[in-house]
Amino acid sequence: MVAPPAGHMVVGIAHIRVRLPENHSLKGKRRVMQSLMGQVRNRFGVAVSEVADHDDWQRGTIGISAVGNSRPVINGALDKVLDFIEGTCLVEVVETDIEILNFS
């Protein structure tokens, strides 16, 4: 494997839409989303935030980003985050969009 050139940066972005089928209030949604995002942040060291659907108590959209110098590593990290979110059973993942950007 060839080392990336000096100054090479890879940014991975994940946009994840989730559903909270058992939730019945915005307060409950906030509790679940904050717990989920905290777990993701602590376990994987990525930036994570709720980016849309703030006033919908049964849907949420999470944005996640990771930065490094290897496309396969960043892609693998975002795949692991997605697998973790799906495995928590806190939310139902309904749509994902992952984009990997290269900068020189």
FIBA-623545 format. One record per residue: residue in three letters; chain; y, x, z of N, C-alpha, C in turn. Coordinates in steps of 0.02 Angstrom, whole numbers, always signed. Last residue first. Example, Ala and Ser with C-alpha at 12.3 -4.5 7.8 and 13.67 -1.06 7.14 Angstrom:
<pts>
PT   r c   n.py   n.px   n.pz  ca.py  ca.px  ca.pz   c.py   c.px   c.pz
PT ser A   -112   +642   +354    -53   +684   +357     +2   +645   +394
PT ala A   -284   +660   +390   -225   +615   +390   -165   +660   +390
</pts>
This chain:
<pts>
PT   r c   n.py   n.px   n.pz  ca.py  ca.px  ca.pz   c.py   c.px   c.pz
PT ser A   +879   -305    -49   +878   -231    -54   +937   -201    -19
PT phe A   +780   -441     +1   +847   -411     -6   +839   -336     -9
PT asn A   +685   -585    -31   +687   -511    -29   +758   -488    -40
PT leu A   +622   -728    +52   +676   -697    +14   +674   -622    +23
PT ile A   +514   -862    +52   +519   -791    +70   +571   -759    +23
PT glu A   +495  -1023   +119   +525   -981    +67   +532   -910    +93
PT ile A   +406  -1170   +143   +416  -1101   +164   +443  -1062   +105
PT asp A   +400  -1327   +201   +427  -1290   +145   +440  -1219   +171
PT thr A   +303  -1469   +245   +325  -1401   +258   +351  -1370   +193
PT glu A   +276  -1625   +325   +299  -1588   +266   +320  -1518   +286
PT val A   +218  -1671   +440   +214  -1714   +381   +237  -1678   +318
PT val A   +132  -1638   +586   +170  -1607   +532   +161  -1649   +469
PT glu A   +152  -1721   +733   +113  -1723   +672   +156  -1693   +616
PT val A   +156  -1646   +897   +187  -1678   +840   +137  -1679   +782
PT leu A    +68  -1598   +989   +130  -1628  +1014   +164  -1669   +959
PT cys A    -42  -1529   +944    -50  -1602   +951    +12  -1635   +982
PT thr A    -48  -1394   +915    -24  -1416   +981    -37  -1489   +995
PT gly A    -83  -1362   +785   -135  -1361   +836   -113  -1387   +904
PT glu A    +36  -1359   +714    -14  -1410   +698    -67  -1416   +752
PT ile A    +92  -1246   +774   +125  -1311   +781    +75  -1367   +767
PT phe A     +0  -1147   +731    +10  -1160   +802    +40  -1230   +812
PT asp A    +18  -1151   +592    -48  -1166   +620    -42  -1184   +694
PT leu A   +153  -1107   +589   +135  -1174   +565    +67  -1195   +593
PT val A   +137   -977   +639   +180  -1025   +674   +161  -1096   +654
PT lys A    +56   -923   +539    +30   -928   +607    +71   -977   +648
PT asp A   +145   -927   +430    +82   -965   +427    +53   -975   +497
PT leu A   +240   -836   +476   +259   -906   +469   +197   -951   +463
PT ala A   +160   -719   +472   +190   -741   +535   +208   -815   +532
PT gly A   +130   -708   +336    +77   -718   +384   +103   -744   +450
PT asn A   +259   -682   +286   +222   -742   +264   +167   -758   +314
PT ile A   +282   -559   +351   +326   -617   +364   +291   -682   +344
PT val A   +179   -481   +293   +184   -489   +365   +225   -550   +383
PT pro A   +205   -486   +154   +143   -514   +181   +146   -525   +257
PT arg A   +338   -425   +151   +327   -494   +131   +262   -523   +159
PT ser A   +414   -325   +267   +352   -334   +229   +341   -408   +215
PT asn A   +516   -310   +356   +520   -270   +295   +457   -276   +251
PT gly A   +593   -457   +428   +554   -395   +431   +562   -356   +367
PT val A   +624   -609   +511   +650   -554   +471   +606   -493   +482
PT ala A   +612   -785   +510   +585   -721   +533   +610   -668   +484
PT ser A   +652   -952   +562   +663   -893   +520   +634   -831   +553
PT ile A   +640  -1128   +550   +614  -1066   +580   +630  -1009   +533
PT gly A   +687  -1291   +590   +699  -1233   +548   +676  -1171   +585
PT ile A   +621  -1452   +598   +627  -1388   +631   +638  -1334   +578
PT thr A   +654  -1619   +619   +649  -1565   +570   +666  -1500   +605
PT gly A   +575  -1772   +669   +615  -1713   +683   +606  -1663   +626
PT arg A   +552  -1942   +722   +549  -1889   +671   +593  -1831   +693
PT gln A   +573  -2039   +816   +503  -2026   +796   +496  -1974   +741
PT trp A   +709  -2053   +842   +665  -2037   +898   +592  -2026   +879
PT asp A   +843  -1985   +763   +782  -2023   +748   +730  -2005   +801
PT asp A   +950  -1902   +776   +955  -1969   +805   +895  -2014   +791
PT his A   +916  -1784   +708   +933  -1782   +779   +932  -1850   +812
PT asp A   +874  -1743   +580   +843  -1802   +611   +857  -1806   +686
PT ala A   +881  -1562   +587   +896  -1627   +557   +859  -1681   +597
PT val A   +848  -1445   +656   +901  -1442   +606   +919  -1509   +574
PT glu A   +806  -1360   +797   +801  -1426   +767   +861  -1432   +720
PT ser A   +754  -1189   +776   +804  -1239   +795   +786  -1306   +764
PT val A   +712  -1018   +800   +690  -1087   +788   +743  -1135   +814
PT ala A   +664   -855   +761   +720   -900   +776   +698   -970   +757
PT val A   +517   -783   +841   +556   -805   +782   +615   -846   +805
PT gly A   +417   -743   +930   +478   -705   +924   +519   -720   +862
PT phe A   +300   -813   +962   +304   -778   +897   +368   -738   +887
PT arg A   +311   -866  +1092   +247   -839  +1068   +254   -795  +1007
PT asn A   +444   -908  +1107   +415   -860  +1154   +351   -828  +1127
PT arg A   +460   -999   +998   +506   -942  +1008   +474   -888  +1051
PT val A   +358  -1092  +1025   +359  -1054   +962   +401   -991   +970
PT gln A   +400  -1142  +1150   +334  -1110  +1143   +332  -1066  +1081
PT gly A   +524  -1197  +1115   +519  -1143  +1164   +454  -1106  +1159
PT met A   +484  -1299  +1027   +524  -1244  +1001   +524  -1184  +1050
PT leu A   +410  -1382  +1117   +379  -1352  +1058   +418  -1292  +1033
PT ser A   +512  -1418  +1209   +451  -1384  +1231   +418  -1348  +1173
PT gln A   +602  -1482  +1125   +623  -1422  +1161   +563  -1383  +1186
PT met A   +522  -1590  +1080   +547  -1541  +1032   +568  -1476  +1067
PT val A   +495  -1660  +1201   +440  -1634  +1160   +465  -1578  +1114
PT arg A   +627  -1692  +1243   +580  -1656  +1287   +524  -1623  +1247
PT arg A   +675  -1765  +1134   +708  -1702  +1154   +661  -1660  +1197
PT lys A   +590  -1878  +1141   +589  -1833  +1083   +618  -1765  +1101
PT gly A   +630  -1935  +1261   +562  -1910  +1253   +556  -1861  +1195
PT lys A   +761  -1968  +1224   +750  -1923  +1281   +679  -1893  +1277
PT leu A   +741  -2060  +1123   +772  -1995  +1106   +761  -1945  +1162
PT ser A   +579  -2140  +1133   +649  -2133  +1151   +675  -2065  +1129
PT his A   +442  -2143  +1110   +478  -2207  +1109   +551  -2202  +1129
PT asn A   +301  -2063  +1030   +366  -2060  +1063   +403  -2126  +1057
PT glu A   +188  -2050   +956   +181  -2079  +1024   +247  -2083  +1061
PT pro A   +227  -1986   +837   +204  -2056   +835   +199  -2089   +904
PT leu A   +333  -1892   +778   +312  -1898   +848   +288  -1970   +857
PT arg A   +326  -1783   +640   +328  -1852   +664   +302  -1852   +736
PT val A   +421  -1657   +554   +368  -1680   +599   +380  -1753   +617
PT arg A   +451  -1534   +435   +465  -1604   +456   +406  -1627   +497
PT ile A   +510  -1374   +426   +452  -1413   +446   +474  -1482   +470
PT his A   +543  -1237   +341   +575  -1302   +353   +517  -1350   +365
PT ala A   +557  -1064   +360   +512  -1123   +358   +553  -1184   +378
PT ile A   +588   -910   +286   +618   -972   +312   +567  -1028   +305
PT gly A   +598   -736   +297   +555   -795   +287   +587   -855   +321
PT val A   +662   -596   +222   +677   -652   +266   +632   -711   +248
PT val A   +656   -423   +214   +623   -485   +194   +639   -538   +246
PT met A   +738   -280   +154   +733   -332   +206   +701   -394   +176
PT his A   +759   -107   +133   +728   -168   +108   +719   -218   +165
PT gly A   +803    +16   +175   +852    -38   +172   +824   -104   +146
PT ala A   +692   +108    +73   +738   +107   +130   +790    +51   +121
PT pro A   +557    +12     -1   +613    +60     -5   +658    +54    +57
PT pro A   +397     -5    +81   +457    -33    +50   +513    +18    +48
PT ala A   +253    +92    +36   +304    +75    +85   +365    +45    +50
PT val A   +109    +29    -42   +170    +68    -49   +220    +44     +2
PT met A    -58    +42     +0     +0     +0     +0    +62    +44     +0
</pts>
